[in-house]
Amino acid sequence: MDFFMAHWLDIVTTVLGLAYILLEYRASLWMWVVGFAMQALGIVLYYQKGLYADCGMEFYYLSMTVYGYWKWVRGTSSKNSLPITHIPLRLLVRWSAIMAAVWALIYWLLVTYTNSNVPLADSFTTALSLVGIWALAHKYLEQWFIWIAVDVVTSILYFYKDIPFKASLYVLYVVIAIFGYMKWRRMMTSDAK
């Protein structure tokens, strides 16, 4: 019982995270609502565990859930929902450069101003997640590849930081992301017909 009391926030955010990824898999608009609740609680969890970059990232995620919801509802016109497409090459190069710069900046901030003992991994997952949530908000197919990379590193990081439920969820996220990519690719192909 003490174990569950000590990990209740981990458990709740894990359940919300599972609902979120399943809704994302289905390309459901409701994922943004569930995501908002998950990120709000995640701020507290990550701060308590000393994952300061992840904690800060949750504030960005909160704003992106509002933006993503609006973007998906607005679509490409007032009558159509946003279609699944590929990331344009010009944006891929730009966002890769932004991700690398943000990774370096967050790493420096963590090393300089916090007691983080995982600054490299924490800053990497945070920087790559910036690009991932942006790509998801635009319904780019390749967002799944970004999340696979984030999820693999995050699962290892969270096991190390004693967040076992959330770490296990990220292992499951990797599997769902692989299937999500295949599903979205099929949806994109059928929408194009």
N, CA, C and O of each residue as an XYZ file, in Angstrom:
772
protein
N       0.821     -1.194      0.000
C       0.000      0.000      0.000
C       0.870      1.264      0.000
O       0.552      2.248     -0.669
N       1.976      1.221      0.764
C       2.875      2.373      0.801
C       3.455      2.664     -0.579
O       3.629      3.822     -0.958
N       3.755      1.596     -1.330
C       4.298      1.765     -2.671
C       3.313      2.529     -3.548
O       3.704      3.447     -4.268
N       2.047      2.156     -3.491
C       1.038      2.816     -4.321
C       0.780      4.248     -3.868
O       0.531      5.129     -4.690
N       0.838      4.474     -2.570
C       0.667      5.837     -2.077
C       1.834      6.724     -2.522
O       1.651      7.898     -2.845
N       3.021      6.146     -2.533
C       4.204      6.898     -2.947
C       4.215      7.159     -4.455
O       4.872      8.093     -4.917
N       3.498      6.346     -5.218
C       3.507      6.454     -6.683
C       2.142      6.822     -7.272
O       1.913      6.594     -8.460
N       1.234      7.384     -6.474
C      -0.123      7.642     -6.971
C      -0.135      8.594     -8.170
O      -0.904      8.391     -9.109
N       0.700      9.617     -8.147
C       0.735     10.568     -9.249
C       1.289      9.906    -10.512
O       0.834     10.183    -11.622
N       2.252      9.052    -10.332
C       2.804      8.266    -11.440
C       1.703      7.392    -12.045
O       1.582      7.297    -13.266
N       0.909      6.759    -11.194
C      -0.162      5.866    -11.661
C      -1.232      6.643    -12.423
O      -1.644      6.231    -13.507
N      -1.682      7.761    -11.862
C      -2.747      8.551    -12.506
C      -2.282      9.082    -13.859
O      -3.009      8.990    -14.848
N      -1.072      9.637    -13.903
C      -0.583     10.160    -15.185
C      -0.337      9.042    -16.191
O      -0.429      9.258    -17.399
N      -0.026      7.856    -15.697
C       0.155      6.704    -16.584
C      -1.171      6.291    -17.206
O      -1.236      6.016    -18.405
N      -2.223      6.245    -16.405
C      -3.550      5.896    -16.936
C      -3.990      6.937    -17.960
O      -4.503      6.589    -19.024
N      -3.791      8.208    -17.639
C      -4.133      9.263    -18.599
C      -3.271      9.151    -19.858
O      -3.752      9.380    -20.968
N      -2.007      8.801    -19.681
C      -1.115      8.646    -20.824
C      -1.520      7.505    -21.738
O      -1.392      7.597    -22.959
N      -2.011      6.427    -21.137
C      -2.485      5.297    -21.939
C      -3.718      5.711    -22.744
O      -3.829      5.404    -23.931
N      -4.634      6.408    -22.087
C      -5.820      6.904    -22.804
C      -5.392      7.848    -23.934
O      -5.931      7.788    -25.039
N      -4.431      8.708    -23.648
C      -3.944      9.676    -24.631
C      -3.382      8.989    -25.876
O      -3.751      9.333    -26.999
N      -2.491      8.018    -25.674
C      -1.850      7.380    -26.828
C      -2.859      6.568    -27.637
O      -2.747      6.494    -28.861
N      -3.830      5.964    -26.980
C      -4.858      5.224    -27.716
C      -5.735      6.172    -28.519
O      -6.142      5.851    -29.636
N      -6.026      7.331    -27.958
C      -6.792      8.329    -28.703
C      -5.970      8.906    -29.863
O      -6.510      9.203    -30.929
N      -4.661      9.060    -29.643
C      -3.780      9.516    -30.721
C      -3.736      8.478    -31.835
O      -3.799      8.819    -33.016
N      -3.627      7.215    -31.452
C      -3.625      6.122    -32.422
C      -4.856      6.210    -33.325
O      -4.769      5.988    -34.533
N      -5.979      6.530    -32.735
C      -7.237      6.644    -33.491
C      -7.393      7.990    -34.183
O      -8.371      8.213    -34.897
N      -6.439      8.885    -33.977
C      -6.515     10.252    -34.498
C      -7.776     10.942    -33.982
O      -8.462     11.648    -34.720
N      -8.066     10.722    -32.699
C      -9.257     11.291    -32.064
C      -8.955     12.661    -31.468
O      -7.920     12.861    -30.832
N      -9.852     13.580    -31.679
C      -9.753     14.924    -31.140
C      -9.698     14.927    -29.611
O      -9.121     15.838    -29.018
N     -10.286     13.931    -28.974
C     -10.329     13.851    -27.517
C      -8.950     13.698    -26.889
O      -8.783     13.956    -25.697
N      -7.958     13.281    -27.675
C      -6.621     13.126    -27.112
C      -6.114     14.442    -26.552
O      -5.357     14.441    -25.581
N      -6.511     15.566    -27.139
C      -6.041     16.866    -26.670
C      -6.597     17.184    -25.284
O      -5.898     17.779    -24.463
N      -7.827     16.804    -25.014
C      -8.442     17.048    -23.702
C      -7.756     16.197    -22.630
O      -7.384     16.695    -21.568
N      -7.599     14.910    -22.928
C      -6.920     14.004    -21.995
C      -5.476     14.458    -21.798
O      -4.960     14.424    -20.681
N      -4.838     14.876    -22.858
C      -3.464     15.347    -22.779
C      -3.311     16.552    -21.870
O      -2.317     16.664    -21.153
N      -4.273     17.448    -21.891
C      -4.211     18.632    -21.038
C      -4.180     18.226    -19.562
O      -3.367     18.737    -18.791
N      -5.067     17.307    -19.173
C      -5.100     16.837    -17.777
C      -3.794     16.123    -17.420
O      -3.247     16.319    -16.335
N      -3.307     15.300    -18.335
C      -2.073     14.552    -18.087
C      -0.894     15.513    -17.893
O      -0.083     15.314    -16.988
N      -0.792     16.536    -18.719
C       0.321     17.464    -18.603
C       0.238     18.288    -17.321
O       1.262     18.557    -16.694
N      -0.959     18.687    -16.927
C      -1.101     19.470    -15.697
C      -0.578     18.682    -14.488
O       0.130     19.232    -13.644
N      -0.925     17.416    -14.413
C      -0.436     16.575    -13.316
C       1.047     16.236    -13.488
O       1.769     16.061    -12.506
N       1.486     16.146    -14.728
C       2.889     15.852    -15.002
C       3.832     16.929    -14.488
O       4.966     16.631    -14.113
N       3.377     18.172    -14.466
C       4.198     19.263    -13.936
C       4.617     18.948    -12.506
O       5.785     19.099    -12.146
N       3.668     18.514    -11.702
C       3.949     18.197    -10.301
C       4.859     16.977    -10.203
O       5.847     16.999     -9.469
N       4.536     15.919    -10.933
C       5.313     14.681    -10.882
C       6.780     14.913    -11.235
O       7.674     14.496    -10.499
N       7.022     15.573    -12.351
C       8.392     15.746    -12.816
C       9.179     16.689    -11.913
O      10.380     16.502    -11.715
N       8.523     17.682    -11.375
C       9.218     18.576    -10.444
C       9.652     17.806     -9.198
O      10.773     17.957     -8.713
N       8.739     16.980     -8.696
C       9.060     16.180     -7.507
C      10.236     15.233     -7.755
O      11.014     14.970     -6.838
N      10.375     14.722     -8.972
C      11.422     13.757     -9.295
C      12.711     14.404     -9.806
O      13.667     13.703    -10.138
N      12.739     15.728     -9.868
C      13.946     16.416    -10.309
C      14.170     16.364    -11.800
O      15.289     16.576    -12.266
N      13.121     16.084    -12.563
C      13.207     16.105    -14.032
C      12.748     17.490    -14.495
O      11.638     17.657    -15.002
N      13.616     18.464    -14.310
C      13.229     19.860    -14.493
C      12.919     20.216    -15.943
O      12.010     21.004    -16.206
N      13.655     19.651    -16.872
C      13.357     19.918    -18.281
C      12.006     19.317    -18.649
O      11.215     19.950    -19.347
N      11.737     18.098    -18.185
C      10.424     17.495    -18.435
C       9.315     18.315    -17.794
O       8.246     18.488    -18.378
N       9.571     18.818    -16.598
C       8.594     19.660    -15.906
C       8.298     20.916    -16.736
O       7.137     21.262    -16.958
N       9.330     21.575    -17.179
C       9.145     22.759    -18.004
C       8.451     22.443    -19.312
O       7.660     23.238    -19.820
N       8.755     21.273    -19.849
C       8.137     20.843    -21.101
C       6.628     20.718    -20.969
O       5.892     20.971    -21.923
N       6.174     20.333    -19.799
C       4.728     20.172    -19.590
C       3.981     21.490    -19.794
O       2.839     21.488    -20.253
N       4.612     22.607    -19.460
C       3.969     23.908    -19.703
C       3.813     24.152    -21.204
O       2.784     24.656    -21.654
N       4.832     23.794    -21.965
C       4.747     23.885    -23.421
C       3.647     22.961    -23.940
O       2.850     23.353    -24.791
N       3.610     21.721    -23.418
C       2.572     20.775    -23.826
C       1.175     21.311    -23.542
O       0.267     21.132    -24.353
N       0.997     21.963    -22.403
C      -0.324     22.523    -22.086
C      -0.770     23.491    -23.175
O      -1.909     23.432    -23.639
N       0.126     24.377    -23.575
C      -0.233     25.325    -24.632
C      -0.437     24.619    -25.969
O      -1.302     25.006    -26.755
N       0.364     23.580    -26.225
C       0.223     22.853    -27.483
C      -1.058     22.020    -27.533
O      -1.576     21.764    -28.619
N      -1.577     21.596    -26.385
C      -2.848     20.863    -26.417
C      -3.970     21.793    -26.862
O      -4.876     21.382    -27.588
N      -3.906     23.040    -26.427
C      -4.902     24.020    -26.864
C      -4.729     24.296    -28.355
O      -5.704     24.319    -29.107
N      -3.475     24.508    -28.778
C      -3.189     24.760    -30.192
C      -3.565     23.555    -31.057
O      -4.199     23.710    -32.101
N      -3.175     22.362    -30.626
C      -3.475     21.151    -31.393
C      -4.968     20.929    -31.548
O      -5.446     20.579    -32.627
N      -5.698     21.136    -30.465
C      -7.164     20.999    -30.527
C      -7.725     21.986    -31.546
O      -8.530     21.621    -32.402
N      -7.293     23.231    -31.443
C      -7.768     24.259    -32.366
C      -7.391     23.916    -33.804
O      -8.213     24.054    -34.709
N      -6.157     23.472    -34.021
C      -5.682     23.152    -35.368
C      -6.465     21.989    -35.970
O      -6.835     22.024    -37.143
N      -6.717     20.951    -35.156
C      -7.455     19.796    -35.667
C      -8.914     20.144    -35.939
O      -9.487     19.641    -36.906
N      -9.530     20.985    -35.121
C     -10.922     21.378    -35.329
C     -11.030     22.294    -36.542
O     -11.938     22.154    -37.361
N     -10.105     23.221    -36.644
C     -10.126     24.179    -37.738
C      -9.874     23.497    -39.063
O     -10.498     23.845    -40.066
N      -8.962     22.521    -39.087
C      -8.672     21.796    -40.329
C      -8.100     22.694    -41.390
O      -7.478     23.715    -41.098
N      -8.317     22.304    -42.623
C      -7.815     23.098    -43.742
C      -8.874     24.056    -44.263
O      -8.558     24.992    -44.999
N     -10.101     23.834    -43.896
C     -11.189     24.759    -44.203
C     -12.256     24.558    -43.142
O     -12.113     23.704    -42.267
N     -13.297     25.320    -43.213
C     -14.328     25.221    -42.178
C     -15.094     23.907    -42.245
O     -15.793     23.554    -41.296
N     -14.975     23.175    -43.353
C     -15.748     21.943    -43.510
C     -14.923     20.667    -43.359
O     -15.496     19.596    -43.158
N     -13.624     20.747    -43.449
C     -12.780     19.548    -43.437
C     -11.914     19.489    -42.196
O     -11.447     20.514    -41.700
N     -11.705     18.282    -41.700
C     -10.737     18.129    -40.620
C      -9.339     18.129    -41.230
O      -9.170     17.921    -42.431
N      -8.367     18.359    -40.401
C      -6.989     18.426    -40.861
C      -6.554     17.061    -41.382
O      -6.696     16.062    -40.676
N      -6.024     16.998    -42.608
C      -5.590     15.707    -43.155
C      -4.214     15.304    -42.638
O      -3.432     16.155    -42.215
N      -3.923     14.027    -42.672
C      -2.598     13.514    -42.348
C      -1.721     13.717    -43.581
O      -2.098     13.330    -44.687
N      -0.541     14.331    -43.384
C       0.383     14.600    -44.486
C       1.809     14.310    -44.028
O       2.042     13.934    -42.879
N       2.760     14.490    -44.946
C       4.184     14.346    -44.632
C       4.746     15.696    -44.187
O       4.249     16.745    -44.595
N       5.784     15.665    -43.351
C       6.486     16.893    -42.984
C       7.226     17.390    -44.223
O       8.007     16.641    -44.810
N       6.997     18.631    -44.628
C       7.755     19.165    -45.767
C       9.252     19.207    -45.433
O       9.632     19.519    -44.304
N      10.088     18.893    -46.416
C      11.534     18.826    -46.205
C      12.086     20.139    -45.648
O      12.951     20.121    -44.773
N      11.602     21.262    -46.139
C      12.105     22.557    -45.662
C      11.834     22.735    -44.176
O      12.639     23.344    -43.472
N      10.717     22.215    -43.690
C      10.414     22.309    -42.266
C      11.212     21.295    -41.462
O      11.586     21.558    -40.319
N      11.469     20.147    -42.051
C      12.240     19.109    -41.359
C      13.644     19.605    -41.033
O      14.143     19.393    -39.928
N      14.264     20.254    -41.981
C      15.609     20.794    -41.770
C      15.569     21.899    -40.715
O      16.408     21.931    -39.814
N      14.605     22.793    -40.827
C      14.480     23.903    -39.878
C      14.231     23.384    -38.461
O      14.880     23.827    -37.513
N      13.297     22.450    -38.317
C      12.960     21.936    -36.988
C      14.078     21.066    -36.416
O      14.219     20.988    -35.196
N      14.856     20.428    -37.241
C      16.016     19.670    -36.751
C      17.049     20.617    -36.155
O      17.627     20.335    -35.106
N      17.275     21.730    -36.822
C      18.215     22.731    -36.311
C      17.706     23.343    -35.008
O      18.476     23.544    -34.069
N      16.427     23.634    -34.957
C      15.831     24.178    -33.730
C      15.971     23.172    -32.599
O      16.326     23.538    -31.479
N      15.692     21.902    -32.891
C      15.781     20.860    -31.863
C      17.203     20.770    -31.309
O      17.386     20.672    -30.095
N      18.202     20.800    -32.178
C      19.596     20.709    -31.732
C      19.983     21.910    -30.870
O      20.668     21.758    -29.859
N      19.549     23.091    -31.268
C      19.858     24.296    -30.490
C      19.161     24.271    -29.132
O      19.758     24.628    -28.116
N      17.911     23.855    -29.118
C      17.164     23.780    -27.853
C      17.780     22.715    -26.947
O      17.893     22.924    -25.739
N      18.176     21.587    -27.512
C      18.821     20.532    -26.726
C      20.068     21.078    -26.030
O      20.263     20.864    -24.834
N      20.902     21.782    -26.784
C      22.131     22.351    -26.215
C      21.811     23.379    -25.131
O      22.449     23.392    -24.077
N      20.839     24.229    -25.384
C      20.464     25.252    -24.409
C      19.923     24.637    -23.122
O      20.332     25.024    -22.028
N      19.011     23.684    -23.250
C      18.432     23.051    -22.059
C      19.501     22.278    -21.294
O      19.521     22.305    -20.063
N      20.374     21.601    -21.997
C      21.472     20.889    -21.346
C      22.310     21.861    -20.517
O      22.614     21.595    -19.354
N      22.676     22.970    -21.115
C      23.475     23.967    -20.417
C      22.737     24.498    -19.186
O      23.332     24.637    -18.117
N      21.444     24.795    -19.332
C      20.663     25.284    -18.199
C      20.600     24.256    -17.064
O      20.733     24.607    -15.892
N      20.401     23.004    -17.419
C      20.325     21.963    -16.387
C      21.654     21.776    -15.661
O      21.693     21.624    -14.440
N      22.731     21.790    -16.425
C      24.058     21.610    -15.821
C      24.433     22.830    -14.968
O      25.029     22.690    -13.900
N      24.085     23.995    -15.440
C      24.484     25.232    -14.778
C      23.611     25.597    -13.575
O      24.122     26.082    -12.565
N      22.298     25.367    -13.675
C      21.386     25.913    -12.664
C      20.586     24.890    -11.867
O      19.787     25.282    -11.016
N      20.767     23.604    -12.108
C      19.997     22.614    -11.349
C      20.919     21.533    -10.795
O      22.113     21.490    -11.094
N      20.342     20.684    -10.001
C      21.080     19.533     -9.473
C      20.764     18.258    -10.259
O      20.935     17.153     -9.745
N      20.309     18.409    -11.487
C      19.947     17.262    -12.319
C      21.130     16.317    -12.483
O      22.253     16.740    -12.759
N      20.851     15.018    -12.305
C      21.899     14.026    -12.544
C      21.700     13.312    -13.883
O      22.394     12.340    -14.183
N      20.745     13.801    -14.688
C      20.485     13.228    -16.015
C      20.280     14.342    -17.057
O      19.323     14.284    -17.829
N      21.155     15.343    -17.091
C      20.896     16.488    -17.969
C      20.906     16.158    -19.457
O      20.150     16.761    -20.218
N      21.738     15.219    -19.888
C      21.816     14.910    -21.314
C      20.521     14.261    -21.812
O      19.963     14.688    -22.823
N      20.050     13.243    -21.113
C      18.820     12.556    -21.525
C      17.591     13.436    -21.324
O      16.704     13.467    -22.177
N      17.535     14.153    -20.199
C      16.388     15.015    -19.911
C      16.259     16.113    -20.957
O      15.160     16.405    -21.429
N      17.384     16.720    -21.316
C      17.336     17.790    -22.318
C      17.047     17.242    -23.718
O      16.375     17.903    -24.510
N      17.548     16.040    -24.032
C      17.289     15.430    -25.346
C      15.806     15.149    -25.538
O      15.220     15.539    -26.548
N      15.196     14.465    -24.560
C      13.772     14.117    -24.717
C      12.905     15.368    -24.753
O      11.894     15.409    -25.454
N      13.300     16.380    -24.002
C      12.534     17.626    -23.997
C      12.634     18.327    -25.344
O      11.619     18.741    -25.905
N      13.844     18.464    -25.864
C      14.030     19.149    -27.146
C      13.340     18.405    -28.286
O      12.690     19.028    -29.126
N      13.474     17.096    -28.322
C      12.842     16.326    -29.396
C      11.319     16.345    -29.259
O      10.601     16.316    -30.259
N      10.833     16.392    -28.031
C       9.383     16.463    -27.812
C       8.789     17.773    -28.310
O       7.631     17.814    -28.724
N       9.583     18.849    -28.271
C       9.117     20.123    -28.836
C       8.718     19.946    -30.293
O       7.683     20.443    -30.738
N       9.554     19.235    -31.018
C       9.293     18.989    -32.436
C       8.147     17.980    -32.592
O       7.300     18.129    -33.473
N       8.128     16.958    -31.736
C       7.102     15.919    -31.835
C       5.696     16.438    -31.647
O       4.801     16.093    -32.419
N       5.484     17.258    -30.636
C       4.123     17.762    -30.384
C       3.705     18.751    -31.477
O       2.529     18.830    -31.831
N       4.672     19.501    -32.006
C       4.377     20.400    -33.121
C       3.954     19.580    -34.347
O       2.986     19.922    -35.026
N       4.686     18.502    -34.621
C       4.364     17.650    -35.770
C       3.012     16.964    -35.578
O       2.259     16.800    -36.538
N       2.704     16.568    -34.354
C       1.399     15.964    -34.068
C       0.284     16.975    -34.280
O      -0.750     16.642    -34.858
N       0.479     18.205    -33.818
C      -0.542     19.246    -33.985
C      -0.847     19.487    -35.456
O      -1.964     19.868    -35.806
N       0.146     19.266    -36.324
C      -0.052     19.458    -37.764
C      -0.430     18.163    -38.482
O      -0.587     18.147    -39.703
N      -0.573     17.087    -37.723
C      -0.942     15.773    -38.247
C       0.041     15.269    -39.300
O      -0.355     14.728    -40.333
N       1.333     15.457    -39.016
C       2.356     14.924    -39.900
C       2.603     13.466    -39.552
O       2.770     13.128    -38.380
N       2.627     12.615    -40.542
C       2.828     11.182    -40.356
C       4.119     10.868    -39.609
O       4.146      9.972    -38.764
N       5.168     11.587    -39.911
C       6.486     11.296    -39.344
C       6.585     11.603    -37.854
O       7.592     11.280    -37.224
N       5.561     12.218    -37.289
C       5.584     12.475    -35.853
C       5.756     11.184    -35.070
O       6.298     11.190    -33.965
N       5.296     10.077    -35.643
C       5.439      8.789    -34.958
C       6.908      8.398    -34.788
O       7.267      7.826    -33.760
N       7.764      8.691    -35.765
C       9.191      8.378    -35.643
C       9.831      9.194    -34.516
O      10.666      8.694    -33.763
N       9.427     10.435    -34.421
C       9.933     11.302    -33.348
C       9.562     10.710    -31.996
O      10.392     10.633    -31.090
N       8.301     10.292    -31.871
C       7.850      9.762    -30.579
C       8.511      8.432    -30.242
O       8.735      8.139    -29.068
N       8.820      7.638    -31.228
C       9.526      6.375    -30.947
C      10.878      6.680    -30.302
O      11.241      6.064    -29.300
N      11.613      7.615    -30.865
C      12.913      7.982    -30.287
C      12.747      8.545    -28.877
O      13.475      8.161    -27.962
N      11.800      9.443    -28.706
C      11.540     10.029    -27.384
C      11.151      8.943    -26.392
O      11.649      8.920    -25.266
N      10.271      8.052    -26.800
C       9.740      7.033    -25.887
C      10.800      6.037    -25.434
O      10.799      5.621    -24.275
N      11.698      5.651    -26.325
C      12.762      4.716    -25.942
C      13.656      5.348    -24.871
O      13.917      4.736    -23.836
N      14.115      6.557    -25.122
C      15.001      7.225    -24.166
C      14.258      7.532    -22.867
O      14.806      7.351    -21.780
N      13.019      7.994    -22.975
C      12.245      8.338    -21.784
C      11.986      7.125    -20.906
O      12.056      7.232    -19.682
N      11.692      5.983    -21.494
C      11.434      4.790    -20.680
C      12.663      4.427    -19.854
O      12.541      4.089    -18.676
N      13.827      4.494    -20.455
C      15.072      4.203    -19.724
C      15.283      5.242    -18.616
O      15.618      4.894    -17.483
N      15.086      6.499    -18.953
C      15.265      7.585    -17.993
C      14.316      7.452    -16.800
O      14.726      7.653    -15.657
N      13.062      7.118    -17.060
C      12.073      7.043    -15.982
C      12.280      5.814    -15.096
O      12.028      5.874    -13.892
N      12.732      4.709    -15.673
C      13.092      3.577    -14.814
C      14.234      3.989    -13.886
O      14.225      3.672    -12.697
N      15.193      4.683    -14.431
C      16.327      5.143    -13.637
C      15.888      6.105    -12.522
O      16.435      6.060    -11.420
N      14.910      6.969    -12.801
C      14.444      7.966    -11.837
C      13.326      7.444    -10.929
O      12.698      8.228    -10.218
N      13.072      6.137    -10.944
C      12.069      5.508    -10.088
C      10.655      6.032    -10.342
O       9.923      6.392     -9.420
N      10.306      6.059    -11.613
C       8.928      6.365    -12.024
C       8.485      5.146    -12.836
O       8.320      5.240    -14.053
N       8.290      4.002    -12.170
C       8.133      2.734    -12.883
C       6.871      2.612    -13.727
O       6.907      2.002    -14.795
N       5.770      3.170    -13.278
C       4.535      3.030    -14.053
C       4.624      3.837    -15.345
O       4.292      3.348    -16.425
N       5.070      5.059    -15.214
C       5.215      5.909    -16.393
C       6.293      5.340    -17.328
O       6.150      5.409    -18.549
N       7.361      4.783    -16.763
C       8.412      4.166    -17.586
C       7.849      3.001    -18.394
O       8.146      2.852    -19.579
N       7.035      2.182    -17.742
C       6.404      1.049    -18.434
C       5.464      1.539    -19.525
O       5.371      0.940    -20.596
N       4.771      2.632    -19.241
C       3.882      3.211    -20.249
C       4.679      3.622    -21.487
O       4.220      3.426    -22.612
N       5.861      4.185    -21.288
C       6.670      4.608    -22.427
C       7.177      3.419    -23.240
O       7.367      3.539    -24.450
N       7.395      2.288    -22.600
C       7.730      1.074    -23.341
C       6.536      0.702    -24.236
O       6.701      0.369    -25.409
N       5.340      0.766    -23.656
C       4.131      0.487    -24.428
C       3.935      1.523    -25.537
O       3.481      1.189    -26.631
N       4.279      2.775    -25.249
C       4.195      3.830    -26.266
C       5.005      3.474    -27.516
O       4.569      3.750    -28.633
N       6.162      2.872    -27.337
C       6.990      2.493    -28.488
C       6.218      1.541    -29.387
O       6.188      1.716    -30.605
N       5.601      0.543    -28.794
C       4.828     -0.446    -29.562
C       3.635      0.224    -30.241
O       3.383      0.007    -31.426
N       2.906      1.038    -29.483
C       1.732      1.709    -30.052
C       2.152      2.679    -31.154
O       1.449      2.821    -32.154
N       3.291      3.347    -30.978
C       3.760      4.281    -32.000
C       4.068      3.567    -33.315
O       3.802      4.105    -34.389
N       4.619      2.376    -33.237
C       4.892      1.606    -34.453
C       3.580      1.280    -35.172
O       3.463      1.461    -36.384
N       2.600      0.798    -34.413
C       1.301      0.504    -35.003
C       0.566      1.779    -35.410
O      -0.167      1.792    -36.399
N       0.765      2.851    -34.641
C       0.155      4.131    -34.984
C       0.651      4.656    -36.314
O      -0.124      5.179    -37.115
N       1.943      4.515    -36.546
C       2.497      4.934    -37.827
C       1.846      4.172    -38.975
O       1.462      4.765    -39.983
N       1.725      2.862    -38.820
C       1.122      2.050    -39.885
C      -0.344      2.431    -40.093
O      -0.808      2.506    -41.231
N      -1.072      2.671    -39.006
C      -2.486      3.051    -39.125
C      -2.624      4.411    -39.803
O      -3.429      4.567    -40.721
N      -1.849      5.389    -39.359
C      -1.937      6.717    -39.953
C      -1.530      6.687    -41.425
O      -2.099      7.412    -42.240
N      -0.556      5.857    -41.766
C      -0.144      5.749    -43.175
C      -1.308      5.219    -44.010
O      -1.570      5.711    -45.108
N      -2.010      4.202    -43.476
C      -3.188      3.681    -44.186
C      -4.284      4.750    -44.289
O      -4.919      4.908    -45.332
N      -4.491      5.477    -43.188
C      -5.509      6.539    -43.210
C      -5.149      7.618    -44.216
O      -6.021      8.120    -44.925
N      -3.879      7.979    -44.287
C      -3.421      8.994    -45.225
C      -3.636      8.526    -46.659
O      -4.068      9.300    -47.512
N      -3.334      7.250    -46.922
C      -3.501      6.687    -48.257
C      -4.984      6.651    -48.647
O      -5.342      6.999    -49.772
N      -5.841      6.228    -47.713
C      -7.271      6.150    -48.034
C      -7.893      7.531    -48.165
O      -8.827      7.707    -48.948
N      -7.401      8.518    -47.420
C      -7.907      9.884    -47.560
C      -7.512     10.493    -48.899
O      -8.229     11.331    -49.446
N      -6.360     10.062    -49.425
C      -5.880     10.611    -50.694
C      -6.671     10.107    -51.889
O      -6.636     10.712    -52.960
N      -7.396      8.983    -51.706
C      -8.157      8.404    -52.822
C      -9.431      9.153    -53.073
O     -10.189      8.798    -53.975
